[in-house]
Amino acid sequence: MESIIKKNIDIKTVKIAQAVFKKKKLNFKSNSKNIPEWDSLNHIVLMISLQKKFKLKFDLYEIININSLDQFKLHIKEDNLFGFYTSKKNIN
């Protein structure tokens, strides 16, 4: 079950980013340097969207320093270790 949740976190993270940046071809190598649409406003939109979906909060350090989908994914999974995103009904 844990791996299913982690896989769904991967999928949801990419889908949210695809919606924010209006790009279909994104992966965990995607970052603020290789996506022209990843400007300061879309960075905040992405963070807010991820916070709402996964019911977590980013602190100031994370807001400033997370700049790739891989870093977002790792942060979300780290929070999941503490039980913040374990409900199956949250994964849609």
Secondary structure, DSSP 8 states (H G I E B T S, - for coil): -HHHHHHHHHHHHHHHHHHHHT-S---TT-BTTT-TT--HHHHHHHHHHHHHHHT----HHHHHH--BHHHHHHHHHHHHHTTSS--GGG--
